[in-house]
Amino acid sequence: MSDATAAETAPGTVEVTINGVAIDAQPGELVIAAADRAGVHIPRFCYHERMSPVGMCRMCLVEIDTGRGPQLQPSCMVPVSPQMVVDTTSERTRRAQEGVLELLLINHPLDCPVCDKGGECPLQDQTMAYGPGESRFVEEKRHFPKPIPISDLVHLDRERCILCDRCTRFADEVAGDPLIDFTERGNETQVLTFPGEPFSSYFSGNTVQICPVGALTASPYRFKARPWDLVETESTCTTCSVGCRIAAQSSRNELVRYLGVDIDPVNHGWLCDKGRFAFGSVGSPDRVTTPLQARAPSGAASDIADAEPLRRFQPTDWASALGAVAAAVKAARPGAIAVLGGARGTNEDAYAWSKLARTVLRTDHVDAQLGDGLPAELTVGLPAATIDEACSADTTLLVCGDLREELPVLHLRLRGAARAGTTRLVEIAPTTTGLTRNAVRSEQCRGGEAASVLRNLLDGDDPLAGELASGSVVVVLGRSSVSESAEAAAEVAAVISARVPHARFLVAARRGNVRGALDMGLAPGMLPGRALSASPPQELAAAWGELPGERGHDATAILAAAASGEIDVLFLLGADPLTDFPDSMLARLGVSGAGTVVAVDSFVSQSAAEADIVLPAAVFGEKSGTTTNLEGRVSAVGELVTAPGSARADWMIAAELAVLCGGDLGFLSVDEITAEIAAVCATHASAIGPDLAADGVVTSGAAFEPELPPEHVAPARDAYGLRLVCNRKLYDGGVTVSQTPALAPLAADTVMRVHPVDLERVGVESGTEVEVHSDRGALRLPIVADAGIARGNVVVLFPSPHIDVGALIDVTAPVTDVRIETRGDGVSR
Amino acid sequence: MSFFTEENRSLAREIIGRYPKRRSAMIPLLHVAQAQAGWVSEEAMVEIAELVDTTPAEVLGTCSFYEMFKRAPVGTYLVNICATMSCALAGAAELMEHAEERLGVRAGGTTPDGLFTLASAECQAACTEAPCLQVNYRYRYRVDADGFDQLVDDLAAGALDDEIPPHGVTARVRQHIPAGRAVGAVPPEAVTEPPVWISAAVGNGAGSA
């Protein structure tokens, strides 16, 4: 018998019988997981396929016979074994399920009518499906004060909690922030935070999603809607460039909730809190709803603008606004039009603007990055790796900012991989990061010197050189600070490529769809399909016709040209250089020096407030199309709510403007653009159709090999100074945070952080306000000690709420050295 | 500034050094904290979390599991009077009433001088010696009213100091492990051999079954 079974079983699998049907399970697979794959649902509360099983709730008890007769066993704790027989519907199983539910409901309040989970509650649903229908418990239930906030975003109702350990396990295992734990274990067990230390994890929203009862609720969604009233569409989060798959839900034409959707290659169902709650900015009352025209020319009325930005403007209609833009375009000198931005839209938006700029505006001065990314050629042209490859490479080298702050879900994936031992993380950073604990090695360096540190390691007799040479290597490459030039990061690529030719790169671009915008040619000298304008692919040349000959300016050069009066029309495509461009002096001169500034934006940002014309743009959730994540994965975004007022998608504005300027982009719908992209871009040929849902399509390859910069010696240190490192925080001074009511209060404080020894050298107490000087400017900021900062660095958040850190940065300098000055007694305030 | 005394701080470091993982020292350090102050304050938990490299929430989760870690101040002498069956039959209720009268506090209360905390306890496994009580977990058997009064007088006078240290002190003489024998923090990947007790079993053939 066993011989016969072995012959039938596929190699490497285990045959088990579930409810009389033989199935092939994976060795080591849990019974509950094998049953799931076989389409047999076993009820459960604590089991979650992305976390280790604990067997807390007992709901998944089924009869399992491993040759010693059927026994009730928790199917989430028992791995399959050959000839195992499982019965999930037997009388004993049914009675066990009834018993467990009766027990769980003893202290669970039946407040379903006022509970946010009601209607989508696993406890409610499974009680209906498997419960006894009545209770023998007539005594008083346990009472706790109704919901207590355990963080700014999450509320806890302990009466409803069934102690399944999902949230606490998530916080510990997945997020690495064990700030909630079971306390008072025994008959008083409850989940709690430590007094005065809230559950302020960047991932706290996930606990709300995985809570199988209504014990954890998120403040932005509490009492907003009932699940059966929600309209849902599957989409891709574009808050950062990880591209987590989400289910966006709306009620009465208002986005009310995002839920993480579990796709294997990207987010495993998790989201960061910024992405999860960013829908608040979509429904913000501050959105621009109608085109605006400045009453006076830009610059002339900046004192009014400072007091009340909107008073500078007068609402108008699209025809007049676009007419004015077209007139400015027609009056512009040749080569004096520039387009900044485009990373916020869809691929279709980016393609439309790329085509508009090249074929109608006849300019190559386009840049989707605001001097804060890697050179575009490297971002799209370096040999690419996927997130999965980074999680399974022998060595994953991190030379980028703190991923927990910049790309939180990539941080989760890498952290999980390091804990599971599927990859070894090696990190080179100017500060400790969220992954330092999980890295097998963490080298600290002064700002801008990662390439030199790496070169010394690889050229010396360090074991790292051998490790990299002998195994697969993925480099997560990014700008660890905007106060260093992009060449510093490019040089890292050069150092690695020269010594580890088989290394592949995952470029940690930050902004939502910056990768898509670059792939669509929103960078000087680039064309859609990761091609260079110097050698345009045939299909594209045929579709686009003649292209601007000379390579255009990047963001820095565009602003510099505008500052010297060489730009007549400057389009800001969802770009806010006054906030986001590292060198704020250049940004200010550029925006005020440009002839006509046209801001296509959803808010009157700092830069839009200086514009001559503001065109209201539709944002995420209000338009459909595709987006590209940092891997080059193209996936669909869905339209769910109507844009406010007359705001419209960026591509529509481009198409309309093309006609007014005497051209024609040749498309009238998003689907036509998606099809055109697939037709003219060899890289995107497969990025069309239903595959764009769920996992999306990884577009790979580029039409060129990027040229790597020459290696050079690191700039000399100023022995008396400190090196400025502008790091990122998840909750920064950006518009997504400031316009989302739930997140705005969480924005990080602006302080300077230095190593305690450096602070001692400065000679003031931690927390003292000091003056910091660079060659470019000066600021007053509190300075605090932080042992996580490498010696010689001073770390400041960028962009900071209320403080113009960019005043210190000269974007043409390779690094920014600063001096700290105290006022005499050191107790200035 | 910090909760632990300088002496206990270096003791904490020594204890942490005994274990391959810092977190393993959490419960021993809770004992050190309770020995120092008589109870475990939030301040102590925060400091322990820092020392063993975890969050205060996890220290609270562990600390609150153990009834004998007190998270509010208790008297120098914690008097637990058993109230379970055998003792109850042998007059525990009367003893408790007398104790409340004598100390002037209800069960669960602490005398104003901070010397005594009176508590009612579950079975202490001394049923043959009922009614029994414990002072800082040191037994007193077949206690009657006079015996209780004598005990309180002796404790207050310091006559029992040698036998019964203040609450929280587990033993006056602490065992020290020489630094050379401490395991110290070992990264998991550095452990290649199975532990001695497993390899010994494997050698005997007992582990293969």
Interface residues (C-beta under 8 A of the other chain):
Chain A: D172 D177 P178 L179 I180 D181 F182 T183 E184 R185 G186 L192 T193 F194 P195 G196 E197 V440
Chain B: E42 M45 V46 T54 T55 P56 A57 E58 V59 L60 G61 S64 F65 E189
